[in-house]
Amino acid sequence: MPQQPIAPASTVAAITMKRIANTGATEIAAGVPVLDGADLAQVIYIDHYGNAVTGLRFSRRNALLKTIGHTLRFARTFAEAKGPFWYENSMGLVEIAAPRGSAARKLRLKIGSPVAWRRSTR
């Protein structure tokens, strides 16, 4: 039996967007910031381990990632990390994780939690 689409194309609403003055970002009508280049500056998925996938594409290893109340450094592996960290996942997106635990729980992240880049001073 052929698979039915989730929703007919006629029912998919267009998303209205507006530029946010002097930020280099766009805001979707619902208030979600979208960075130029189509990066989504928020958590978009949390897996069963508590790793939080963001809508940000990998940028630079020396960049710091800000979440509400936390600043995270890049780590290549869980063993290298001393606490919650960010890394580039297999899709080229930034993912937040924590060794031996749930990053979502430790950092109180949920789908829609905002994230942002902060330049490292090193």
TALIN-V901703 format. One record per backbone hydrogen bond with DSSP energy under -0.5 kcal/mol. CO is the residue of the C=O (numbers start at 0). NH is the residue of the N-H. Records with the same first field share a line. If there is no record, write none. Layout:
CO: NH, NH
This chain:
7: 10
8: 11
10: 12
13: 15
15: 28
17: 26
18: 20
19: 22, 23, 24
23: 35
24: 19
25: 33
26: 17
27: 30
30: 32
31: 27
32: 40
33: 25
34: 37, 38
38: 34, 40
39: 41, 54
40: 114
41: 54
42: 111
44: 52
46: 49
49: 103
50: 46, 52
51: 95
52: 43, 44
54: 39
55: 93
59: 62
60: 73
63: 65, 117
64: 71
65: 115
66: 68, 69
69: 66
71: 64
72: 85
76: 80
84: 96
85: 74
86: 88, 94
88: 91
91: 57
92: 88
93: 53
94: 86
95: 51
96: 84
97: 100
100: 97, 102
101: 105
102: 106
103: 107, 108
109: 112
112: 42
115: 65
117: 63
